[in-house]
Amino acid sequence: MSLPELCIRRPVMTTLLMLSFIVFGIFGYSKLAVSALPRVDFPTIAVNTALPGANPETMATSVVAPLERAFATIPGINLMTSRSTNGNSNITMQFDLDRNIDGAALDVQSMITATLRRLPPELPAPPSFRKVNPADAPVLILVLESTTLPLSTTNDYAEQIFAQQISQIPGVAQVVIFGQQKYAVRIAADPDAAAARGLTLNDVRSAVIAANSNAPVGGLRGENKNLVLKATGQMLRAEDFKDIVVAWRNGAPVRLNEIAAVYDSVENDQIAAWQGENRGIALAIYRQSDANTVQVVDAVREKLPFYQAQLPPTIKAMVLNDRSRSIRESVYDVKETLALSIVLVILVIFLFLKSFAATLIPSLAVPVSSSALAPSCICLAIRSTISRCWRSRWRWASWSTMPSSCSKILCAILKRA
């Protein structure tokens, strides 16, 4: 017994079968991920190293070269590139598609640990790595601005609240701060004034480091009790540095403010970020290679009110750029086009046949065959995504094959009834 004959003889079974198509189709459609293009992302890891004051040549020879020689022994690397700038270097490794990104991250971490002895001892921190492709654009850009608080205070809230907590959201690879204004005390030494007192710039540097040390001082041991000595603590403001005694000359102290200008500033005053005409701190959020853009953006937006509640009332967090907006609009256009196409098909059939009964058959066949969402169920089974181009092609291919069979079955059932 053929399928059309079986459906004609069992109209109740046919109706339930069509309803099951629709129910399972809607369920599969609701579980589909939404993306601009089908997901084909190579596992990529970026290693970043900072050495303040080093020029690009020094970074390339003393930092990048030892790391590259170690990373070259990791299996599964397709491509490895490096870039060195003033005080910073970045090494990007792209692995085979079948290489597990977590296993590759463990190998990278092991090589970094093994190479630490060959790196300059002046490194403020060991090299760090992220499972992110530097060529990817951020999925969301936030801006924090305040009209009353200084940018250094806004930067502290951006780092301690937004950047740290957003990085913990599943699917987020890293949060990069643009226009960073981290607080720092600047000491602009006058070489002539220092030389007149028999001091060099290295003497000034050593005196500042020794006066602002946070190292343990030691302790006192007595017969009845032991005492731990504690230093006065680190200096946090420019006013605290001005009275540092750099040296003694002719029985008189040479203080820092006599040979240098000491003032409150930021670590790098040559970078900035604007929101319109106002200065602010921008946070660029990058997704992991296997994460979905829309899901990551939704997760971050859901947490924004909670983060905003932790900020002072004078600091406002705003969305500067949302990469998921174009994806949502494209999917909405596809939905609108599909609905309009179904209506036009039914209308054209009715205008040509001029029969309500004859129009009823394709009116039921086309929506059932397309919104039965068998293609969506198949896509869900293979963990695919809806895209602007692939989705429309899949839909039209489904319409070209499914309506004919459904129309024959419905026509036979109606004639028998």
PAKEKE-586201 format. One record per atom (N, C-alpha, C): x, y, z; residue in one letter. Coordinates in pm, whole numbers, padded with zeros to 5 digits, always signed. Example, Ala and Ser with C-alpha at 12.3 -4.5 7.8 and 13.67 -1.06 7.14 Angstrom:
BEGIN
+01319-00569+00780A+01230-00450+00780A+01320-00330+00780A+01285-00225+00708S+01367-00106+00714S+01290+00003+00787S
! end
This chain:
BEGIN
+00086-00120+00000M+00000+00000+00000M+00090+00125+00000M+00064+00213-00095S+00145+00333-00107S+00105+00434+00000S+00188+00536+00016L+00162+00638+00117L+00036+00718+00087L+00012+00764-00039P-00114+00835-00065P-00237+00750-00036P-00231+00621-00075E-00346+00535-00051E-00370+00515+00099E-00263+00498+00175L-00276+00482+00318L-00338+00607+00382L-00296+00724+00336C-00350+00847+00392C-00496+00868+00354C-00534+00821+00233I-00674+00834+00191I-00764+00744+00274I-00715+00625+00301R-00797+00530+00377R-00800+00563+00527R-00704+00638+00575R-00697+00672+00718R-00695+00825+00734R-00809+00892+00716P-00809+01039+00725P-00774+01090+00864P-00817+01017+00969V-00783+01062+01104V-00633+01053+01128V-00574+00944+01082M-00429+00928+01095M-00356+01039+01019M-00406+01071+00900T-00344+01177+00820T-00352+01311+00890T-00468+01341+00949T-00483+01468+01021T-00388+01476+01139T-00381+01367+01217L-00290+01367+01331L-00144+01376+01287L-00113+01313+01172L+00023+01321+01121L+00060+01464+01085L-00034+01534+01018M-00009+01673+00982M+00008+01760+01108M-00079+01736+01207L-00067+01812+01331L+00065+01784+01403L+00110+01659+01398S+00239+01627+01460S+00353+01697+01388S+00344+01706+01253F+00445+01782+01179F+00451+01925+01230F+00334+01985+01246I+00331+02125+01288I+00386+02141+01430I+00344+02052+01521V+00388+02063+01660V+00539+02044+01672V+00590+01937+01610F+00735+01913+01618F+00812+02020+01541F+00753+02071+01434G+00819+02177+01359G+00833+02304+01439G+00723+02342+01507I+00729+02463+01590I+00829+02444+01704I+00832+02325+01764F+00928+02299+01870F+01072+02309+01818F+01098+02248+01702G+01233+02257+01646G+01270+02398+01605G+01171+02472+01553Y+01197+02610+01512Y+01234+02697+01632Y+01168+02675+01746S+01197+02755+01865S+01335+02726+01923S+01391+02608+01892K+01522+02571+01946K+01638+02607+01854K+01607+02658+01736L+01713+02690+01641L+01789+02814+01686L+01921+02811+01671A+02003+02929+01698A+01995+03023+01578A+02008+03152+01605V+01999+03254+01500V+02138+03314+01481V+02186+03311+01357S+02318+03363+01327S+02318+03422+01188S+02414+03512+01163A+02422+03575+01032A+02464+03477+00924A+02552+03385+00959L+02605+03287+00864L+02619+03152+00934L+02624+03043+00858P+02648+02913+00921P+02778+02914+01000P+02780+02845+01113R+02895+02849+01204R+03008+02761+01152R+03113+02825+01107V+03236+02756+01068V+03351+02839+01125V+03386+02818+01249D+03489+02894+01317D+03606+02803+01352D+03724+02844+01311F+03843+02768+01345F+03879+02794+01492F+03918+02690+01565P+03964+02712+01703P+04086+02805+01703P+04074+02916+01772T+04178+03018+01771T+04209+03061+01913T+04338+03076+01941I+04384+03121+02073I+04482+03237+02052I+04463+03343+02128A+04550+03460+02120A+04625+03474+02253A+04757+03491+02245V+04843+03507+02362V+04894+03650+02363V+04875+03718+02475N+04915+03858+02486N+05017+03874+02598N+05120+03954+02571T+05226+03981+02669T+05253+04130+02674T+05267+04185+02793A+05294+04327+02811A+05426+04347+02883A+05509+04437+02829L+05636+04475+02891L+05651+04626+02874L+05604+04705+02969P+05606+04851+02954P+05747+04903+02929P+05755+04995+02831G+05883+05057+02798G+05963+04988+02692G+05926+04868+02651A+06004+04793+02552A+05959+04834+02411A+06056+04847+02320N+06022+04880+02182N+05983+04754+02105N+05929+04766+01985P+05885+04647+01910P+05996+04546+01885P+06119+04593+01859E+06229+04499+01834E+06260+04416+01958E+06260+04481+02074T+06285+04407+02198T+06176+04306+02225T+06051+04345+02201M+05940+04253+02222M+05950+04133+02129M+05991+04156+02005A+05999+04047+01907A+06110+03948+01941A+06225+03998+01986T+06340+03910+02010T+06337+03843+02148T+06297+03918+02251S+06306+03863+02386S+06177+03802+02437S+06063+03833+02376V+05935+03781+02423V+05870+03691+02319V+05853+03742+02198V+05779+03667+02096V+05856+03544+02048V+05985+03561+02023A+06064+03450+01969A+06064+03327+02060A+06094+03339+02192P+06088+03217+02277P+05949+03154+02282P+05845+03236+02283L+05710+03181+02287L+05675+03108+02157L+05714+03166+02045E+05684+03102+01916E+05755+02968+01902E+05880+02961+01949R+05952+02833+01941R+05884+02727+02026R+05828+02767+02139A+05758+02671+02224A+05623+02631+02164A+05550+02728+02111F+05418+02699+02054F+05427+02616+01927F+05540+02623+01857A+05554+02548+01732A+05551+02398+01754A+05573+02353+01877T+05571+02209+01905T+05431+02157+01938T+05332+02246+01947I+05195+02204+01977I+05132+02144+01851I+05076+02024+01860P+05016+01963+01740P+04885+02031+01703P+04856+02030+01572G+04728+02080+01522G+04724+02226+01487G+04840+02296+01488I+04840+02438+01454I+04844+02453+01303I+04748+02527+01251N+04742+02556+01107N+04818+02682+01071N+04802+02783+01155L+04860+02914+01125L+04898+02983+01256L+05014+03046+01257M+05058+03121+01375M+05117+03253+01328M+05061+03363+01378T+05108+03497+01344T+05136+03573+01472T+05222+03674+01460S+05257+03754+01577S+05265+03901+01536S+05243+03986+01635R+05250+04131+01614R+05309+04195+01739R+05412+04277+01720S+05481+04343+01831S+05468+04493+01817S+05432+04558+01926T+05423+04703+01931T+05499+04751+02054T+05492+04880+02080N+05559+04936+02197N+05499+04881+02326N+05575+04798+02396G+05531+04745+02524G+05428+04635+02518G+05399+04582+02399N+05296+04479+02389N+05324+04389+02271N+05288+04261+02286S+05301+04165+02177S+05180+04072+02179S+05143+04025+02061N+05027+03937+02047N+05061+03825+01951N+05037+03702+01994I+05059+03583+01912I+04925+03513+01892I+04887+03490+01767T+04759+03428+01735T+04784+03292+01672T+04721+03189+01727M+04735+03052+01676M+04599+03000+01631M+04594+02953+01508Q+04473+02894+01452Q+04493+02744+01437Q+04401+02666+01492F+04415+02521+01494F+04323+02455+01391F+04344+02325+01372D+04259+02249+01281D+04115+02248+01332D+04022+02229+01238L+03880+02230+01275L+03846+02118+01375L+03913+02004+01362D+03883+01891+01450D+03962+01897+01581D+04037+02004+01604R+04115+02019+01728R+04026+02075+01838R+04024+02008+01952N+03945+02055+02064N+04008+02181+02123N+03927+02288+02135I+03981+02417+02179I+04026+02411+02324I+03958+02333+02408D+03998+02323+02548D+04131+02249+02563D+04148+02142+02484G+04276+02072+02486G+04389+02158+02434G+04362+02237+02330A+04464+02328+02279A+04500+02434+02382A+04402+02482+02458A+04430+02582+02562A+04520+02525+02671A+04499+02399+02706L+04588+02336+02806L+04731+02326+02753L+04747+02291+02625D+04881+02285+02566D+04948+02422+02566D+04871+02526+02533V+04926+02662+02531V+04969+02703+02672V+04886+02673+02770Q+04921+02708+02908Q+05048+02635+02953Q+05062+02510+02914S+05182+02435+02951S+05307+02495+02887S+05297+02536+02762M+05412+02596+02695M+05448+02731+02754M+05347+02809+02794I+05377+02938+02858I+05451+02916+02989I+05406+02820+03067T+05472+02790+03195T+05616+02744+03174T+05638+02662+03070A+05773+02612+03044A+05866+02719+02991A+05811+02826+02934T+05894+02930+02871T+05919+03048+02965T+05857+03052+03080L+05869+03168+03168L+06014+03197+03206L+06097+03095+03222R+06237+03117+03261R+06317+03185+03152R+06274+03172+03027R+06348+03234+02917R+06295+03372+02880R+06191+03418+02950L+06136+03550+02924L+06203+03653+03014L+06199+03782+02978P+06263+03885+03061P+06205+03887+03202P+06289+03899+03303P+06238+03903+03443P+06160+04029+03474P+06168+04131+03387E+06097+04256+03412E+05949+04249+03376E+05903+04136+03325L+05761+04125+03290L+05674+04148+03413L+05580+04241+03407P+05494+04264+03525P+05398+04148+03553P+05366+04070+03449A+05275+03957+03465A+05307+03854+03357A+05281+03726+03383P+05306+03623+03280P+05216+03645+03159P+05254+03591+03044P+05167+03602+02926P+05029+03541+02952P+04927+03605+02900S+04789+03557+02916S+04735+03518+02780S+04638+03427+02781F+04581+03382+02653F+04429+03381+02664F+04366+03394+02547R+04220+03394+02538R+04179+03306+02420R+04066+03238+02438K+04011+03156+02330K+03921+03244+02243K+03984+03331+02166V+03910+03425+02084V+03992+03456+01961V+03922+03486+01851N+03988+03523+01727N+04002+03675+01723N+04124+03730+01721P+04139+03876+01720P+04078+03942+01598P+04056+03865+01489A+03996+03923+01370A+03846+03941+01383A+03784+03880+01482D+03640+03894+01502D+03607+04034+01553D+03489+04081+01513A+03440+04209+01562A+03366+04187+01694A+03365+04285+01782P+03290+04269+01908P+03141+04258+01881P+03073+04173+01957V+02929+04155+01938V+02851+04265+02006V+02911+04332+02104L+02842+04439+02176L+02946+04537+02230L+02916+04665+02218I+03004+04770+02270I+02923+04856+02365I+02970+04865+02489L+02907+04947+02592L+02994+05069+02621L+02930+05176+02664V+03002+05299+02700V+02956+05343+02837V+03053+05371+02925L+03025+05427+03057L+03074+05570+03058L+02986+05662+03095E+03024+05803+03100E+02962+05870+03222E+03028+05976+03267S+02981+06052+03382S+03016+06199+03360S+02924+06285+03395T+02946+06429+03378T+03010+06492+03501T+03019+06418+03610T+03073+06476+03734T+03198+06404+03783T+03203+06273+03773L+03317+06198+03823L+03432+06201+03724L+03558+06194+03770P+03672+06188+03678P+03674+06056+03602P+03741+06056+03488L+03745+05936+03404L+03816+05821+03475L+03912+05849+03560S+03981+05741+03631S+03886+05666+03723S+03793+05737+03786T+03694+05670+03871T+03598+05588+03787T+03554+05644+03675T+03467+05568+03583T+03538+05445+03532T+03668+05457+03506N+03745+05342+03458N+03752+05232+03564N+03763+05269+03691D+03765+05169+03798D+03635+05090+03802D+03522+05158+03789Y+03394+05086+03788Y+03382+04998+03663Y+03433+05045+03551A+03426+04966+03428A+03507+04838+03440A+03624+04846+03504E+03709+04728+03519E+03657+04633+03626E+03621+04688+03742Q+03590+04603+03857Q+03449+04548+03854Q+03356+04616+03792I+03217+04570+03791I+03179+04513+03655I+03192+04593+03552F+03144+04550+03420F+03235+04444+03358F+03364+04475+03344A+03454+04384+03272A+03464+04248+03342A+03481+04248+03473Q+03498+04121+03545Q+03371+04038+03542Q+03256+04099+03566Q+03133+04022+03573Q+03083+03980+03436Q+03101+04063+03335I+03060+04024+03200I+03146+03910+03149I+03273+03906+03186S+03361+03798+03142S+03317+03662+03194S+03237+03660+03302Q+03190+03534+03359Q+03065+03481+03290Q+03004+03558+03202I+02883+03514+03132I+02921+03407+03030I+02847+03296+03023P+02880+03190+02925P+02876+03245+02783P+02979+03208+02705G+02988+03251+02567G+03073+03375+02546G+03106+03447+02652V+03189+03567+02641V+03336+03527+02648V+03413+03565+02548A+03555+03531+02545A+03639+03631+02623A+03617+03760+02597Q+03692+03861+02668Q+03620+03995+02655Q+03655+04085+02746V+03603+04221+02744V+03723+04315+02736V+03732+04388+02627V+03844+04480+02604V+03797+04622+02632V+03876+04695+02710I+03843+04833+02746I+03918+04927+02652I+03843+05011+02582F+03902+05113+02494F+03891+05249+02562F+03993+05331+02538G+03997+05460+02604G+04022+05448+02753G+04102+05348+02791Q+04125+05319+02932Q+04198+05436+02999Q+04147+05476+03116Q+04203+05588+03191Q+04230+05543+03335Q+04321+05449+03349K+04355+05397+03483K+04436+05502+03558K+04398+05521+03685Y+04464+05625+03765Y+04611+05594+03786Y+04694+05700+03783A+04837+05687+03809A+04891+05822+03854A+04999+05818+03928V+05070+05939+03970V+05188+05959+03875V+05194+06074+03814R+05304+06105+03721R+05409+06191+03790R+05535+06152+03768I+05649+06226+03823I+05735+06270+03706I+05732+06399+03677A+05810+06456+03566A+05937+06520+03625A+06046+06445+03622A+06172+06491+03683A+06239+06596+03596A+06301+06692+03659D+06377+06796+03590D+06524+06754+03592D+06580+06715+03478P+06721+06668+03479P+06819+06773+03527P+06794+06900+03493D+06887+07006+03534D+06885+07025+03686D+06763+07024+03744A+06754+07042+03889A+06815+06922+03962A+06796+06801+03907A+06855+06682+03969A+07007+06684+03958A+07059+06724+03840A+07205+06728+03820A+07270+06833+03909A+07200+06944+03934A+07256+07047+04021A+07274+06998+04163A+07201+06897+04202R+07214+06839+04337R+07291+06706+04334R+07353+06679+04222G+07434+06558+04212G+07353+06430+04205G+07236+06437+04146L+07147+06321+04136L+07124+06285+03991L+07104+06159+03967T+07067+06111+03835T+06919+06069+03837T+06863+06046+03718L+06725+06002+03709L+06707+05864+03771L+06810+05781+03764N+06801+05649+03826N+06797+05660+03979N+06865+05760+04034D+06857+05783+04179D+06715+05821+04220D+06653+05905+04139V+06515+05946+04168V+06422+05825+04161V+06440+05743+04059R+06355+05625+04043R+06372+05529+04161R+06497+05506+04202S+06522+05414+04314S+06463+05467+04444S+06470+05596+04466A+06416+05655+04589A+06264+05642+04593A+06198+05662+04478V+06051+05651+04473V+06009+05506+04497V+06080+05412+04435I+06045+05271+04454I+06064+05228+04598I+06174+05272+04660A+06201+05233+04798A+06100+05294+04895A+06057+05417+04867A+05963+05483+04957A+05821+05428+04943A+05790+05371+04826N+05654+05322+04802N+05648+05169+04802N+05739+05106+04871S+05744+04961+04874S+05636+04906+04967S+05580+04795+04925N+05478+04727+05007N+05531+04593+05057N+05662+04576+05056A+05724+04452+05099A+05720+04442+05252A+05724+04319+05304P+05725+04303+05451P+05851+04362+05511P+05833+04428+05626V+05945+04496+05691V+06023+04402+05781V+05954+04316+05853G+06020+04224+05946G+05945+04218+06078G+06015+04183+06183G+05950+04171+06312G+06049+04181+06427G+05996+04190+06547L+06077+04196+06669L+06039+04077+06757L+06138+04010+06809R+06114+03893+06894R+06162+03922+07036R+06071+03912+07132G+06105+03935+07272G+06085+03811+07356G+06107+03826+07486E+06092+03713+07576E+05946+03674+07595E+05859+03774+07597N+05718+03747+07626N+05629+03752+07503N+05666+03826+07403K+05582+03838+07284K+05665+03875+07163K+05606+03849+07045N+05667+03884+06917N+05583+03993+06849N+05649+04083+06784L+05583+04193+06716L+05618+04189+06568L+05518+04216+06485V+05537+04224+06340V+05536+04370+06301V+05641+04413+06235L+05651+04552+06192L+05574+04572+06061L+05502+04680+06053K+05422+04711+05936K+05461+04848+05884K+05484+04856+05754A+05520+04984+05693A+05397+05075+05689A+05423+05201+05661T+05314+05298+05657T+05216+05272+05544T+05251+05187+05447G+05160+05155+05339G+05197+05226+05210G+05133+05183+05104Q+05161+05242+04975Q+05103+05383+04965Q+05168+05464+04886M+05120+05600+04860M+05023+05594+04742M+04911+05660+04760L+04805+05650+04660L+04781+05779+04584L+04824+05893+04637R+04799+06020+04573R+04929+06098+04553R+04922+06198+04465A+05042+06274+04432A+05094+06351+04553A+05004+06396+04639E+05047+06471+04757E+05135+06387+04848E+05113+06256+04849D+05194+06169+04934D+05337+06155+04883D+05357+06172+04752F+05491+06154+04694F+05578+06280+04704F+05518+06393+04719K+05595+06517+04709K+05701+06531+04817K+05675+06474+04933D+05769+06492+05045D+05869+06377+05058D+05878+06292+04956I+05977+06185+04961I+06118+06244+04960I+06201+06195+05049V+06341+06240+05056V+06422+06155+04958V+06470+06218+04854V+06547+06147+04752V+06691+06127+04798V+06749+06227+04859A+06889+06217+04907A+06914+06328+05009A+07032+06322+05068W+07076+06425+05162W+07198+06495+05104W+07192+06625+05101R+07304+06704+05052R+07335+06815+05152R+07460+06815+05201N+07506+06915+05297N+07418+06917+05422N+07376+06799+05463G+07297+06787+05584G+07151+06824+05568G+07107+06856+05446A+06968+06895+05421A+06904+06793+05326A+06775+06762+05346P+06709+06666+05257P+06672+06729+05123P+06686+06649+05022V+06641+06687+04888V+06509+06614+04862V+06400+06690+04863R+06270+06628+04847R+06231+06620+04698R+06136+06529+04674L+06099+06501+04535L+06039+06622+04466L+05959+06702+04538N+05895+06816+04472N+05993+06927+04438N+06118+06918+04487E+06219+07018+04451E+06282+06990+04315E+06279+06863+04271I+06345+06828+04145I+06249+06767+04044I+06119+06762+04077A+06023+06700+03985A+05885+06758+04009A+05805+06753+03905A+05664+06791+03915A+05582+06664+03937A+05508+06659+04047V+05431+06541+04085V+05283+06578+04078V+05205+06501+04001Y+05063+06535+03986Y+04983+06408+03957Y+04854+06415+03985D+04762+06304+03959D+04729+06300+03810D+04732+06180+03752S+04703+06166+03610S+04656+06023+03583S+04677+05976+03462V+04641+05840+03422V+04763+05772+03361V+04756+05640+03347E+04870+05565+03295E+04902+05605+03151E+04799+05619+03067N+04820+05655+02927N+04723+05767+02892N+04778+05888+02878D+04694+06004+02848D+04686+06033+02698D+04732+05938+02614Q+04728+05958+02469Q+04619+05876+02401Q+04532+05813+02479I+04419+05740+02423I+04291+05795+02484I+04181+05784+02409A+04055+05837+02458A+03941+05770+02383A+03823+05772+02443A+03701+05721+02380A+03591+05824+02402A+03510+05846+02298W+03403+05945+02305W+03268+05880+02278W+03167+05931+02345Q+03028+05902+02315Q+02963+06036+02279Q+02952+06061+02148G+02909+06194+02105G+03019+06295+02134G+02988+06394+02216E+03086+06496+02253E+03144+06473+02392E+03105+06365+02457N+03149+06338+02594N+03251+06226+02597N+03352+06243+02683R+03450+06137+02705R+03387+06025+02786R+03431+05903+02760G+03378+05788+02833G+03474+05671+02826G+03432+05559+02882I+03507+05435+02880I+03426+05333+02800I+03485+05280+02694A+03415+05185+02607A+03459+05043+02638A+03362+04951+02644L+03389+04810+02668L+03341+04730+02547L+03435+04664+02481A+03403+04580+02365A+03396+04434+02411A+03283+04371+02387I+03257+04235+02432I+03272+04140+02313I+03361+04043+02326Y+03387+03945+02221Y+03330+03810+02263Y+03276+03738+02167R+03221+03606+02193R+03326+03498+02168R+03305+03382+02228Q+03390+03267+02199Q+03360+03213+02060Q+03454+03136+02005S+03439+03090+01868S+03319+02998+01849S+03278+02926+01955D+03165+02835+01943D+03036+02892+02002D+03035+03021+02035A+02917+03084+02095A+02832+03151+01988A+02704+03169+02019N+02611+03233+01928N+02600+03382+01962N+02606+03464+01859T+02608+03609+01879T+02482+03658+01949T+02365+03615+01901V+02239+03663+01958V+02224+03618+02103V+02261+03494+02133Q+02248+03445+02269Q+02342+03519+02364Q+02463+03549+02319V+02557+03622+02404V+02506+03763+02431V+02458+03831+02328V+02407+03966+02346V+02286+03967+02439V+02195+03871+02422D+02078+03863+02511D+02120+03840+02656D+02220+03755+02677A+02266+03729+02814A+02327+03854+02877A+02403+03930+02800V+02465+04052+02853V+02358+04158+02881V+02265+04176+02787R+02160+04276+02807R+02072+04241+02928R+02053+04114+02953E+01973+04074+03067E+02039+04114+03199E+02172+04117+03201K+02245+04150+03325K+02271+04301+03340K+02248+04379+03236L+02282+04521+03242L+02211+04596+03355L+02081+04575+03379P+02019+04646+03493P+02084+04612+03627P+02128+04488+03643F+02195+04449+03767F+02329+04520+03781F+02404+04532+03671Y+02532+04603+03677Y+02510+04752+03700Y+02410+04809+03633Q+02382+04952+03650Q+02347+04985+03794Q+02281+04893+03864A+02243+04918+04003A+02364+04927+04094A+02478+04873+04053Q+02599+04877+04135Q+02682+05003+04109Q+02642+05085+04013L+02715+05206+03980L+02658+05326+04055L+02737+05429+04074P+02682+05554+04128P+02579+05612+04032P+02486+05691+04083P+02382+05747+03994P+02437+05837+03884P+02557+05890+03903T+02613+05981+03802T+02678+05908+03685T+02697+05777+03695I+02758+05700+03586I+02647+05627+03510I+02642+05648+03381K+02541+05586+03297K+02607+05487+03201K+02547+05370+03188A+02594+05268+03093A+02499+05263+02974A+02554+05277+02855M+02474+05279+02733M+02531+05181+02632M+02445+05134+02544V+02485+05044+02435V+02523+05130+02316V+02649+05119+02274L+02698+05197+02161L+02677+05123+02029L+02699+04993+02028N+02684+04914+01905N+02639+04773+01941N+02537+04725+01872D+02481+04591+01893D+02487+04516+01761D+02578+04418+01753R+02596+04345+01628R+02482+04249+01600R+02404+04214+01701S+02293+04122+01679S+02172+04189+01616S+02170+04321+01612R+02053+04391+01560R+02032+04360+01412R+02139+04361+01333S+02125+04331+01190S+02082+04187+01168S+02129+04096+01253I+02088+03956+01241I+01939+03941+01269I+01891+04006+01374R+01749+03998+01407R+01664+04058+01295R+01708+04170+01239E+01632+04232+01132E+01629+04144+01008E+01738+04075+00979S+01741+03986+00863S+01645+03868+00882S+01645+03812+01002V+01554+03700+01030V+01409+03748+01023V+01382+03868+01073Y+01245+03922+01065Y+01203+03941+00919Y+01297+03989+00835D+01264+04005+00692D+01233+03871+00627D+01308+03766+00665V+01281+03634+00609V+01143+03585+00650V+01107+03602+00776K+00975+03562+00824K+00865+03638+00750K+00885+03767+00735E+00784+03848+00665E+00770+03806+00520E+00883+03776+00455T+00878+03732+00316T+00808+03598+00301T+00834+03506+00393L+00769+03375+00388L+00618+03388+00406L+00576+03468+00504A+00432+03486+00527A+00365+03551+00406A+00430+03653+00350L+00373+03719+00233L+00367+03626+00113L+00467+03541+00098S+00468+03446-00014S+00353+03347-00003S+00327+03298+00118I+00216+03203+00137I+00083+03269+00102I+00066+03392+00148V-00059+03463+00119V-00075+03486-00030V+00031+03525-00099L+00023+03550-00242L-00005+03423-00320L+00056+03312-00279V+00031+03185-00348V-00117+03146-00338V-00172+03157-00217I-00313+03122-00198I-00402+03218-00276I-00368+03347-00277L-00450+03445-00349L-00447+03421-00499L-00330+03391-00554V-00320+03364-00698V-00401+03239-00735V-00393+03135-00655I-00470+03013-00683I-00619+03042-00682I-00662+03124-00585F-00805+03155-00578F-00850+03239-00697F-00767+03332-00743L-00804+03416-00856L-00811+03336-00985L-00727+03235-00999F-00728+03155-01121F-00839+03049-01117F-00856+02981-01005L-00955+02873-00997L-01096+02925-00967L-01104+03037-00897K-01234+03097-00860K-01322+02997-00788K-01260+02911-00706S-01334+02811-00631S-01276+02803-00492S-01363+02819-00391F-01315+02813-00254F-01269+02673-00217F-01342+02571-00263A-01305+02433-00231A-01172+02396-00293A-01151+02439-00419A-01024+02409-00485A-00908+02486-00423A-00938+02604-00370T-00834+02684-00308T-00798+02631-00169T-00895+02563-00105L-00872+02513+00030L-00759+02410+00035L-00749+02330-00073I-00648+02224-00074I-00506+02282-00069I-00467+02368-00163P-00332+02426-00152P-00318+02519-00031P-00430+02578+00015S-00422+02664+00133S-00380+02585+00255S-00419+02458+00262L-00375+02373+00371L-00241+02307+00343L-00216+02275+00215A-00093+02203+00181A+00031+02290+00197A+00021+02416+00150V+00139+02503+00154V+00181+02537+00298V+00087+02582+00383P+00132+02609+00521P+00180+02485+00595P+00111+02370+00573V+00152+02249+00643V+00290+02204+00597V+00313+02208+00465S+00442+02161+00413S+00557+02253+00449S+00527+02385+00459S+00635+02478+00493S+00649+02499+00643S+00535+02519+00711S+00543+02540+00855S+00541+02410+00932S+00529+02294+00862A+00552+02168+00932A+00695+02165+00983A+00778+02247+00916L+00914+02270+00965L+00995+02142+00974L+00971+02052+00881A+01061+01938+00873A+01205+01984+00847A+01226+02085+00759P+01364+02134+00745P+01421+02186+00876P+01337+02251+00955S+01388+02303+01083S+01425+02191+01177S+01343+02083+01177C+01375+01969+01263C+01507+01906+01220C+01529+01897+01089I+01655+01841+01040I+01771+01931+01079I+01751+02063+01065C+01856+02155+01105C+01888+02143+01253C+01783+02125+01334L+01805+02108+01477L+01883+01981+01506L+01855+01876+01431A+01924+01749+01454A+02073+01761+01423A+02107+01838+01321I+02248+01852+01284I+02309+01979+01346I+02232+02046+01438R+02282+02163+01511R+02327+02272+01416R+02243+02302+01318S+02274+02408+01224S+02210+02538+01272S+02216+02641+01191T+02161+02771+01227T+02084+02827+01110T+01997+02924+01143I+01923+02996+01039I+02013+03108+00989I+02026+03120+00861S+02105+03229+00806S+02023+03300+00700S+02072+03416+00661R+01996+03497+00569R+01982+03431+00433R+02090+03366+00387C+02084+03308+00254C+02042+03162+00258C+02103+03085+00346W+02076+02942+00349W+01934+02913+00389W+01880+02992+00478R+01746+02962+00527R+01643+02978+00415R+01657+03087+00337S+01560+03108+00231S+01571+03000+00124S+01694+02958+00092R+01709+02851-00007R+01646+02722+00043R+01667+02691+00171W+01612+02568+00228W+01460+02570+00222W+01402+02686+00254R+01257+02696+00255R+01199+02672+00115R+01256+02740+00016W+01202+02728-00119W+01222+02586-00173W+01334+02524-00135A+01355+02385-00177A+01250+02294-00115A+01211+02322+00009S+01111+02241+00076S+00975+02260+00010S+00942+02384-00027W+00814+02409-00091W+00803+02338-00225W+00916+02324-00294S+00911+02265-00427S+00883+02116-00424S+00907+02050-00310T+00889+01905-00304T+00771+01862-00219T+00745+01936-00109M+00644+01890-00015M+00500+01923-00055M+00468+02040-00114P+00329+02070-00141P+00262+01972-00235P+00336+01918-00333S+00273+01828-00430S+00218+01703-00362S+00296+01642-00274S+00249+01521-00205S+00134+01554-00112S+00146+01664-00036C+00039+01701+00055C-00088+01736-00020C-00073+01802-00134S-00191+01839-00211S-00264+01716-00262S-00190+01617-00308K-00254+01495-00358K-00331+01425-00245K-00272+01416-00130I-00337+01348-00017I-00462+01423+00027I-00448+01557+00043L-00565+01636+00086L-00675+01633-00018L-00640+01637-00145C-00741+01634-00252C-00819+01502-00247C-00748+01392-00229A-00815+01262-00224A-00905+01253-00103A-00861+01306+00011I-00943+01301+00133I-01070+01384+00116I-01058+01503+00058L-01175+01588+00039L-01273+01527-00060L-01219+01464-00167K-01308+01403-00264K-01383+01285-00203K-01314+01207-00119R-01378+01095-00056R-01486+01141+00044R-01455+01254+00112A-01554+01306+00205A-01677+01359+00133A
! end
